[in-house]
Amino acid sequence: MRNIRIIHGADFHLDSPFQALSAAKAAMRREEQRLMLQRLAELAEQEHADLMLLAGDLLDSDNTYCETGDELIRRLGNVSCPVVIAPGNHDYYSSSSPWARLKLPENVTVFKEQTIRFLSVPSAGARVYGAAFTDRSSAGLLRGFHAERRQGIYNLLCMHGEVANPASAYNPVSEEELAASGIDYAAFGHIHQASGLRRSGSCYYAWPGCPEGRGFDECGEKSVYIVELGPDGCELRTADISTRQYRTMTLDISEKDPLLLIHTSLPDDTVRDIYRITLTGETEEAPDLRKLHQNLDEMFFSLQLKDRTRLRQDVWEGAGEDTLRGLFLTKLRALYDKAQTDAEKARIEQAARWGLAALDDGEEVAVHENP
């Protein structure tokens, strides 16, 4: 048996709403998602792939834009190898789903049933087994399954599901089922954090995670997998087809100028990425997030600033004075002194900050997270 090369992707979530971004930037991000399809096709050509396995949630929902359907048809049709798609819980197969409506090219096969079937791919010397979600959830599809072993033929599996979580509502798969499946490589989707190559018995398996983050819970580098499968084993490589990354940074601005600290702490190239910078530490006054954002905004595709700083203890200076400010601080200080936990004290101190900012005609800067 010769080695075969597989492009394994999943969880593109094309046409995501990107609700945290402005309408214009959300539309730009959706267009950039479509460009991933072009880079995916180019990757398959560069790698001389024998197969492309796409394990579900390529679409975020059944409400897809016409442009997205057009790009799927055009880009996947440009791939010279067979493409196999196993719909997941976000893009599950139904008679009204995009997978049923789109006139996909001949090299693309979409599994349509919630029962495992196989596709023979003689050019790759393989059988690709798989199934579709036909609803937003699925019971375990691999239970009791065993692929027929044929000499000189690789048994592959393409399926959306969750491994080693028996309570999952999304096609739970056990390692024991994988070991007994007769599958040589199982290409999974659903989990957005890449797994790396795993093995159960003689079955290799993996999920690549999402190829591009859509929020701050999907930070850092993302990828699809290039799988090299042969008689002597299996190897994985990653390929980056993303446009942007989500990144977070936490900076202690105690005794420091926050603008200078941010500038000196950032990597050289941030303009393509989406950042959340959280400021911590003790300060004499609350940092002016609006002013900081105005000075930094052009350095990023999108920027969020969060204020998690604390005022120094002299926030209580003026308590006891016969002024509105003094009466306000006196009442809060009494609550602060009675507080039983650091968390309670922190909340009261934050209330003092907001109140003083309002009294001084300042900004409630801690809530300006998306100017």
ZANU-113058 format. One line per 10 residues: number of its first residue (from 1); for each residue x, y, z of C-alpha. Coordinates in Angstrom, 3 decimals. Layout:
// ZANU-113058
NUM = X:Y:Z; ...
This chain:
// ZANU-113058
1 = 0.000:0.000:0.000; 1.294:3.426:-0.886; 1.084:6.448:1.403; -1.873:8.759:0.910; -2.118:12.449:1.793; -5.303:13.906:3.246; -6.361:17.500:3.928; -8.486:17.400:7.087; -10.521:20.473:8.036; -13.604:21.237:10.109
11 = -15.551:23.957:11.901; -15.141:26.827:9.440; -18.489:28.294:10.590; -18.825:30.313:7.399; -21.204:33.290:7.687; -20.744:33.678:11.428; -22.451:36.876:12.673; -19.357:38.399:14.391; -21.695:40.364:16.644; -18.875:41.915:18.699
21 = -17.627:43.792:15.621; -19.147:46.720:13.776; -21.477:45.840:10.896; -18.846:46.836:8.336; -16.077:44.825:9.949; -18.382:41.827:10.500; -19.157:41.839:6.762; -15.430:42.028:6.048; -14.774:39.069:8.319; -17.400:36.977:6.544
31 = -15.765:37.772:3.211; -12.395:36.791:4.678; -13.893:33.490:5.809; -14.817:32.782:2.194; -11.216:33.433:1.203; -10.242:30.479:3.401; -11.930:28.258:0.824; -9.559:29.553:-1.829; -6.539:28.943:0.388; -7.872:25.480:1.227
41 = -8.076:24.621:-2.470; -4.588:26.022:-3.052; -3.249:23.953:-0.159; -4.692:20.773:-1.632; -2.943:21.504:-4.924; 0.373:22.406:-3.293; 0.341:19.222:-1.239; -0.848:16.995:-4.110; -3.564:15.725:-1.777; -5.330:12.455:-2.512
51 = -8.395:13.369:-0.463; -9.993:16.255:1.380; -12.113:15.396:4.434; -14.278:18.180:5.892; -15.829:17.034:9.152; -18.792:19.300:9.697; -19.862:22.796:10.695; -18.431:24.324:7.555; -21.472:26.611:7.776; -22.566:28.415:10.920
61 = -26.253:27.862:10.178; -28.670:27.203:7.328; -28.960:30.959:6.708; -26.076:31.257:4.291; -25.296:34.115:1.955; -25.508:33.462:-1.779; -21.849:34.478:-2.078; -20.870:31.716:0.335; -22.670:29.043:-1.658; -21.057:30.338:-4.850
71 = -17.603:30.195:-3.271; -18.153:26.659:-1.987; -19.100:25.506:-5.476; -16.266:27.375:-7.187; -13.408:26.639:-4.788; -14.198:23.010:-3.974; -14.751:22.394:-7.675; -11.191:23.581:-8.304; -9.785:20.850:-6.058; -8.426:18.035:-8.183
81 = -8.944:15.350:-5.511; -12.256:14.037:-4.111; -13.804:16.140:-1.329; -15.974:14.492:1.339; -18.215:16.510:3.693; -19.945:15.198:6.834; -22.473:17.838:8.024; -22.392:18.710:11.732; -24.782:20.147:14.280; -24.607:23.713:12.902
91 = -24.976:22.749:9.225; -26.935:19.515:9.609; -28.402:17.896:6.510; -32.087:18.307:5.740; -34.162:18.688:2.594; -34.022:22.471:3.026; -30.380:22.780:4.100; -27.733:24.460:1.926; -26.192:21.017:1.314; -29.436:19.940:-0.351
101 = -29.927:23.205:-2.279; -26.404:23.735:-3.620; -25.402:22.143:-6.926; -22.013:20.973:-5.757; -19.394:19.817:-8.268; -18.932:16.140:-9.080; -15.768:15.788:-6.994; -17.692:16.709:-3.806; -19.697:14.137:-1.841; -21.897:15.089:1.123
111 = -23.103:12.417:3.544; -26.866:12.798:3.917; -27.934:10.144:6.420; -27.500:9.724:10.152; -26.259:6.205:9.479; -22.679:5.369:8.548; -22.187:4.765:4.836; -19.041:4.580:2.727; -17.693:6.117:-0.449; -15.143:4.184:-2.519
121 = -12.237:6.327:-3.701; -10.154:4.103:-6.009; -7.746:6.934:-6.877; -6.661:7.071:-3.248; -6.971:3.366:-2.529; -9.481:4.154:0.203; -12.996:3.828:1.467; -14.332:6.890:3.275; -16.969:6.061:5.861; -19.130:8.742:7.366
131 = -22.529:10.052:8.387; -24.359:13.353:8.655; -26.059:15.093:11.508; -29.694:15.435:10.481; -30.611:17.534:13.500; -28.853:19.766:16.026; -27.791:16.745:18.084; -26.969:13.110:17.520; -26.674:9.910:19.481; -23.492:7.897:19.104
141 = -23.141:6.791:15.495; -20.107:4.519:15.837; -21.662:2.075:18.310; -21.321:-1.473:17.041; -19.683:-0.320:13.815; -16.824:-2.197:12.151; -15.437:-1.426:8.698; -14.772:-4.323:6.387; -11.062:-4.860:5.864; -9.981:-5.154:2.218
151 = -6.411:-5.785:1.156; -4.684:-2.682:-0.160; -7.537:-0.359:0.896; -7.390:2.249:3.657; -10.485:2.646:5.812; -11.101:6.306:6.628; -13.821:7.961:8.697; -15.130:11.525:8.272; -17.621:12.565:10.929; -18.648:15.331:13.299
161 = -18.547:14.134:16.892; -17.000:14.281:20.337; -14.499:11.696:21.544; -14.259:10.486:25.142; -17.306:12.388:26.421; -20.107:9.830:26.833; -22.541:12.528:28.033; -22.182:14.548:24.822; -25.276:15.303:22.745; -23.084:15.535:19.657
171 = -22.333:11.992:18.496; -20.300:10.735:21.473; -17.501:8.382:20.430; -15.454:6.233:22.792; -11.862:5.192:22.307; -12.985:1.591:22.636; -15.316:2.080:19.662; -12.487:3.588:17.650; -10.168:0.715:18.509; -12.790:-1.788:17.342
181 = -13.877:0.166:14.258; -11.401:-1.137:11.687; -10.694:2.483:10.722; -7.141:3.532:9.886; -7.679:7.291:10.301; -10.745:9.063:11.709; -11.206:12.729:10.776; -13.403:14.438:13.363; -14.861:17.898:13.748; -16.788:19.726:16.507
191 = -14.141:20.675:19.096; -12.572:24.034:18.223; -9.244:23.369:19.940; -6.940:21.149:17.884; -6.252:17.699:19.312; -2.996:16.690:17.685; -2.621:13.112:16.499; -4.127:10.466:18.777; -4.397:6.717:18.606; -6.697:4.048:19.965
201 = -5.683:0.523:19.043; -4.709:0.646:15.385; -6.973:3.651:14.697; -5.365:7.070:14.385; -7.697:9.999:14.906; -7.703:13.760:15.306; -9.745:16.930:15.089; -8.045:20.044:13.717; -10.086:22.652:15.577; -11.399:25.706:13.777
211 = -9.117:27.151:11.070; -9.719:30.728:12.220; -10.907:32.161:15.525; -14.225:34.013:15.781; -13.919:35.343:19.328; -11.656:35.657:22.333; -12.463:32.068:23.320; -10.644:30.993:20.127; -7.356:32.849:20.440; -4.034:32.281:18.727
221 = -2.931:30.259:15.745; -5.445:27.949:14.074; -5.036:25.493:11.237; -6.178:22.566:9.149; -4.294:19.268:9.123; -2.210:17.623:6.432; -2.358:13.897:7.155; 0.204:11.454:5.791; -1.123:7.906:6.190; 0.834:4.834:5.205
231 = 1.511:1.196:6.096; 4.084:2.317:8.655; 1.881:4.772:10.510; 0.432:8.256:10.416; 1.860:11.775:10.657; 0.221:15.188:10.971; 1.327:18.627:9.869; -0.538:21.890:10.371; -1.314:24.472:7.707; -2.445:28.022:8.452
241 = -5.143:29.258:6.061; -6.427:32.058:8.312; -6.564:35.810:7.727; -6.625:37.093:11.306; -6.137:35.932:14.867; -7.734:36.860:18.170; -5.207:37.718:20.865; -5.346:38.799:24.510; -2.868:40.653:26.680; -2.917:41.634:30.368
251 = -0.698:44.516:31.521; 0.000:45.820:35.026; 0.132:49.610:34.690; 1.064:50.359:38.320; 3.535:53.305:38.308; 3.601:53.178:34.488; 2.253:55.199:31.604; -0.375:52.872:30.086; 0.033:54.104:26.497; 3.812:53.703:26.563
261 = 3.537:50.294:28.237; 1.087:49.013:25.620; 3.299:50.264:22.775; 6.416:48.604:24.175; 4.642:45.335:25.024; 3.028:44.648:21.654; 4.659:42.579:18.910; 5.708:44.411:15.755; 2.762:43.501:13.537; -0.701:43.779:15.069
271 = -2.657:45.488:12.303; -4.322:42.311:10.997; -5.386:40.968:14.383; -8.152:41.467:16.933; -6.889:42.295:20.418; -8.288:42.523:23.917; -5.949:44.345:26.298; -6.789:44.229:29.997; -5.199:46.784:32.312; -4.524:45.804:35.940
281 = -2.628:47.188:38.922; -3.030:50.117:41.333; -3.349:53.630:39.931; -3.870:57.150:41.206; -6.787:57.585:38.833; -8.721:55.437:36.440; -7.075:55.069:33.020; -8.863:56.943:30.259; -9.847:54.049:27.997; -11.452:56.297:25.425
291 = -8.299:58.324:24.964; -6.166:55.185:24.876; -8.444:53.679:22.242; -8.169:56.807:20.083; -4.373:56.582:20.207; -4.175:52.833:19.549; -7.097:52.002:17.279; -5.212:52.204:13.962; -2.722:49.572:15.141; -5.364:46.810:15.083
301 = -8.170:45.442:12.980; -10.230:45.721:16.162; -9.324:46.563:19.751; -11.062:46.084:23.091; -9.697:47.693:26.238; -10.746:46.517:29.681; -10.033:48.295:32.964; -9.351:45.968:35.874; -7.186:48.432:37.811; -7.725:49.472:41.449
311 = -7.447:52.953:42.877; -4.835:53.408:45.549; -6.050:53.479:49.134; -6.132:57.286:49.147; -9.361:56.997:47.188; -10.909:57.647:50.596; -9.184:61.016:50.976; -11.936:63.552:51.530; -14.190:61.196:53.444; -15.769:63.104:56.339
321 = -15.715:66.449:54.583; -18.968:68.404:54.674; -19.425:68.139:50.915; -21.347:65.888:48.573; -18.063:64.189:47.718; -17.206:63.756:51.400; -20.629:62.348:52.315; -20.456:59.914:49.373; -17.017:58.648:50.417; -17.999:58.439:54.098
331 = -20.898:56.089:53.327; -18.823:53.902:51.019; -15.891:53.821:53.440; -18.177:52.536:56.190; -19.276:49.722:53.886; -15.658:49.056:52.905; -14.563:48.722:56.551; -17.368:46.229:57.244; -16.628:44.133:54.161; -15.690:40.519:54.958
341 = -13.849:39.576:51.775; -11.388:41.086:49.327; -13.972:40.675:46.588; -16.484:42.808:48.513; -13.853:45.463:49.129; -12.904:45.479:45.459; -16.548:46.021:44.435; -16.962:48.911:46.883; -13.693:50.468:45.750; -14.855:50.225:42.142
351 = -18.124:51.909:43.109; -16.070:54.717:44.657; -14.145:55.091:41.423; -17.259:55.352:39.282; -18.925:57.721:41.720; -15.917:60.046:41.905; -15.600:60.019:38.115; -19.251:61.072:37.841; -18.846:63.774:40.484; -15.751:65.094:38.710
361 = -17.510:65.023:35.295; -15.269:62.143:34.283; -15.976:59.066:32.163; -17.235:55.720:33.410; -14.177:54.350:31.718; -14.476:50.779:32.943; -17.423:50.103:30.691; -16.008:51.591:27.475; -14.998:48.294:25.911; -16.066:48.913:22.302
371 = -15.858:52.610:21.537
